[in-house]
């Protein structure tokens, strides 16, 4: 039975994952567990792969755009892409908005008496006049989407590649856009505690990921903004989070339990042979109703015949299932995955060391310079390098 549970806050997060390999998927699941709506950039997925975002969490749904066209021949790794993932239990109506841009993903959420426009962006870095022109073009697309929904709040978030504390051309363009549209970067809000969202080898730090919201939300509804500096995050961007006061509801329901089942694909010849032998033994214990089997009436309505055939079928099914459970290897439950080969020997000690120095760095007030900061950066780099090395040498480690 479903019930509506009151909730006066919606948790948003913005994260540039720089790909979705196994390690980043694991970290992304932890981010999703603590947010209601996630704005994701640089997933690097093609259009055929976008549905894989729905497998990250059984509690969330997604809409996404790919950063490149299907018919385009890629040189090097894939790139770009935006997505919005939202919690299914939110009592909100979600409507995708098509922008015809591969750098923008938009959704319109409607609740009880209010609506808000959620826009995820990934805008290019300022490097020449062409990139500045592209920045202006994307801002005009955003403005067009917002102008089509004048009665909705705006929550614009993502990787803008703009540090508002630096005097760049794109910085001036973004500031002008905010003034003209009466929207405000939450970075300047009194409840924001963000120090940086992007780093280069933990040596250079920038605030280039932002949430920009409409005037009413910024003045009265922003509860806090913060950034997650997690050791297990292997991207050079850190998740940016805001909590917004909104009177919505959660749809409470019992989550479907998943159980492991026999994996016939992985079964060897010896497994099949053991299954056959076990099943042959257990079939002998079934009770066969000869009167029902030998009955020649195709329209038989004899209750005893019907009951005896049902019992016989149930016994056969039970014998098959129990025999498979005892002899065939099991698949993993959905949502779990095998550990990285060599984790215990090569990676876990480095992770524990990195966690120790990360906590030490936090206790010291997150300094950007000094011995503690240097050791924290070095141990994190060693931990992330060990993960990449283990992935490259997975076959050799298994052997």
Secondary structure, 3 states (H helix, E strand, C coil): CCEEEEECCEEEEEEECCCCCHHHHHHHHHHHHCCCEEEEECCCCCHHHHHHHHHCCCCEEEEEECCCCCCCCCCCCCCCCEEEEEECCECCEEEEECCCCCCEEEEEEECCCCEEEEEEEECCCCCCHHHHHHHHHHHHHHHHHHHCCCCCEEEEEEECCCCCCCCCHHHHHHHHHHHHHCEEEHHHCCCECCCCCEEECCCEEECCEEEEEEHHHHHHHEEEEEECCCCCCCCCECCEEEEECCCEEEEECCCCCCCCCECHHHCCHHHHHHHHHHHHHHHCCCCCCHHHHCCCCCCCCCHHHHHHHHHHHHHHHHHHHHHHHHHCCECCCCCCCCCCCCHHHHHHHHHHHHHHHHHHHHHCCCCCCCHHHHHHHHHHHHHHHHHHHHHHCHHHHHC
